Amino acid sequence: MTENREIAEEILSDGRMLLCMDLRFMTRAVMSAEHVLLDGSGPYSCDGKRLYYHADNLISDFRKNPNLVPRTIAHMILHLVLGHTSPDGDSYTDLAEDMVTEYALDMINTPNISLPDRDDRIFVFEKYLKKISAPVPGLLSGELKKVSEWQIRNYPPLFSRDSHSGRKGDCDPEWNELASQMLVEIEGFSRNLEGKTDALLRVLRIRTRKKHDFRRFLRKFMISRERAAENPDEFDPAYYTFGLARYGNIPLIDSTENSDSPSIEEFVIAIDTSGSTMRGPAIGFVNDVYTILEQCGVSGRTELHIVQCDNLVRTDDVIRCRSDLEGFAGSMVLSGGGGTDFRPVFQYVSSLRAEGKLSRLKGLIYFTDGIGIYPESRPDYPVAFIFCDEGYLERKDVPAWAVKVSIGTGDLLDR
């Protein structure tokens, strides 16, 4: 047992060194993790901070293929860096996280982490990547659930290298920081791997992307302004009546008219109903907007026009109270399913304003998950595009005058 442990310690030490030689940008992450060597046999695993190895498994894997050791270390390190966690032992999420991790490593494919069956793994992963548009475990697991059991049982031998039980994932801020540092190092210093790290860069950018508090954004977007109204707390009737008695119809001090209550009279919420928009997130978003109006105390003075549109305006539901919203949510059917064209909504809003049906328009919020055709000219009211962006697509064609915020379906109340 002692001899096996000494051999395993040497194999583990060499594996870490070879990994750091191949992938220098991983060095800090490898050194930050605590590597725990256990006697006997058992699966590789990590709990969010420590990486666990069994001596017998290290020796066995080394004899099969020396590259298995640095590759497995890299696999577990990437799980930690990418914040992977498997909720409630979800086998589909487990597999999806393994597939994303292995794809990133297969694309790098340096001498000490290269393994057989690389082409098979890449072929399988890219088949699903075409459907989900981005290497995100949450999206991939949804596609895997559609696959028959006899087919999916062939995937774990290709992609799985460690046990996910006990893994806490994205709970340690240190790994968040290490992910950002790794991204900077790859972008700035890994020129010898140019092109090979594109897949890893993509998942790291998704991991480190700035998350927006879109509810705070909505509160700011719904502009507050001063409303003229009598303030009874500052009105003194004694001075008022004294002026009338002394000077006739001229009060000495008029009533104070001042209130800083938010005023949001009319808003248009446009919902993109092109092919991939889902009903649940759309309802969740509308519910979030109305909840914010209620929190601001102005829901009773506001009309929300919920306009459904793909390349044509399909419906316009007006929400004036919570019961209107509940009725809308209960009966909502997404109307459309064509291509995305943002212009018809702006044209429709212009026609409503010309007819006097939107005389107090405070702004337009476009809830969309796709890339569409934007108006050429800037409207004279505030506009925000909320991208329900599970695909984390880069949208570079948004006009300069449009505010944009990207959120995921998990950020919405109704999901």
C-alpha positions, 0 to 999 in steps of 0.5 A: 500500500505504501509503495502504491501511494508513493508511485501515485504521488509521483504520477499525480505530481508529474501530471500536474506539471505536464498540465501546467507545461501544456496549458500555462494559463491553468497554472494558477488554478491548478496550484490554487486547488488542494489535491488530496490523494486517498488510498485504494480505489475510487472515482476522481471527484471534487467538492468545490475546493479539493480534488480527490484522487485514489492511488489505485486509479491513478496507477491504473489510468497511467498504465492505460494512457499517461495522458489520462492523468493530466487530462482528468486534472484539467477536466476537474479544474475546468469544472471549478473554473466554469462554476459547474454544479449538478443540482440534485444529482441531475444526470443530464446536467452532469453529462452536459457539464462533462461534454462542455468541458471535454469539448473545450479540452479537445479543441485545445488538444495539446500533446499531454492532454490529447486522448483517443476518440477526440473526433467522436466527441467533437462530432457528438458535441457539435451536433448539439451545439448547432441546436443550442447556439452556445456551449451552455450546460443548461441549454445542452441538458435540455437537448439531451433529455430529448435523446433516447436512452439507448443513444445517450448511454453511449455518451458517458464513456466518451465524456465523463471522467469524474464523479460530481457527487458532493460538488458545490460548484459556483459557491466560492468567489475565488473560482470566479476570480480565477475564471476572470484571470484565466480569460485575461491570460488566454486573451493576452499571453497564449499566442502559441495556442491561437485558434485552439482556445476559441471554444474555451474562450467562449465558455469563459466569456459566458462564465464571466459575463456581466450580469445585469440587475434588470429590475433595477434597470427597469426602475431607472428606465421608468423615469420619475418626475415631479407631479403637481399635487396639493401637499396637505402636510405643508398647507396652513389654512390659517394664513390662507383664510387670513389673506382672503379676509384681509385682501379679498380674493387674494390668499396670503399663502396658496396651497403647496403643490409638490409631489415627487411621486413617480409618473409612468402614464403609458408604456409599450411592451413589445414581445417578439413572437418569432419562432424561438420565444417561449411563453413562460419567460414572456409572461414572467417579464410582463409580470416583473414590469407590473410588479415594479409599477406596483412597488413604485405605487403607480400601477393604478395610473399606468396603462401597459400596451402588450404588443405581440409582433414578429414581422407583423403586429399581431395583438395589442392587450392593454393592462390597467390593473392586476386582474387585467394582467392575470387574465392576460397571463392565463389566456396568452397565446404567442401569436406569430412565429415568423421572422424578427422585424422590429420596425412594425412595432415602432410604426404601430406606436407612431400610428397610435400616437397620431390617433391620440391613443398614446398621448402620454407615452413614456417609453417602449421596452422590446422583449426579444430573443433574436436578431432583427431589423431595426428602425433607421431613425431614432424615435423621440421616446426612450427605447430598451431592448431586453434580450432573453439571451440564453444563447449568449449571442453577441449582438453588435448591430443594436443601434446606438440609440437603443439601450440593451440588457441581456438576461436569462430565463432563470432571471425571470419570476415566471419560469 
